[in-house]
Amino acid sequence: MTVRRHIAAGRLKARRFGRRVRVERDDLDEFLEPTAAELQGQPFTEDDALWDIVGLVETDGPGDVSENKYKYLAEAYQARTE
């Protein structure tokens, strides 16, 4: 299904022969090569499909994990070794 989506979006070139769809090796190799934008990453914007899931999960855990990651790692390690 994913391959069909890439073809429909025009990201992967394909040719139709009756009911069959063929992708040439060169077109597949070109599709699989990472682009410069993929290597550098893209900014996360509201247009991104993942934007819809931001904030869906509510947790009772700490909200400052990125700021205090070493503290939480130490606590987790200590709990594991006890």
PyMOL commands that set and color helices and strands:
alter all, ss='L'
color gray80, all
select helices_A, chain A and resi 2-8+25-32+36-40+49-53+69-81
alter helices_A, ss='H'
color red, helices_A
select strands_A, chain A and resi 15-17+20-22
alter strands_A, ss='S'
color yellow, strands_A
deselect
rebuild
show_as cartoon
